[in-house]
Amino acid sequence: IRCIKLVGQIDETDCEYIRKSMPFVEAINAHDVSFKNNVIPRDAFSNLVCLRNFVFPKVLKIIRSFAFAGTQLEGDLIIPEGVERIEECAFYTSWREVENNLTGRLILPASLRYIGESAFERCKFTCELLLPDQLEYIGVAAFINCNRLFGNLVIPKGISKIENSCFQGTKGLNGRLIIPEG
């Protein structure tokens, strides 16, 4: 099985079944899925080393830790509106020596408030990093070594904490650093 379309309700057990019984799946369409509590569970699709394409569900609030770590997602990553939290290592690349190919744009929703530790570590996005105004927290190493991001870095007005090494190795962020007053 290379491509699957999920429908109905899905939880951690279903994700574990997919990981164990469909290790070579390349594309998952979850557009019509309802994840339990609108949360993609921890490790949901981690280590599906052939996974290159994922369509997010219409309704989603949280992407838990390691949800897509160790996959080979490629192209643009468009996080749907409504997502409030992206937890640690959610899209971490180099998990077990597998690197993703997220070489396109990173689109973060206006609803996003929290980006966890190493959430996008070593992703290869080629775009300006546009942080949403409602963002309150950026975890340690959240964008470390995302060296193809470019342009200005505008810190949102709603930010209350930026942890260490968030943007370390993002050599392309060579424009201006814009920090809100206050």
Protein Blocks (a to p, Z undefined) as FASTA:
>chain_A
ZZdcdehjddfklmmmmmmmmmmbfbdcfklpccehhiacehklgoilkbmbdcddfbdf
bdcehklgoiacehjddddehiabdcehkloghihhiacfbfbccdddfklmbdcehklg
oiacdcdddddfklmbdcehklgoiakbgcjddddfklmbdcehklgoilmlmcccddde
ZZ
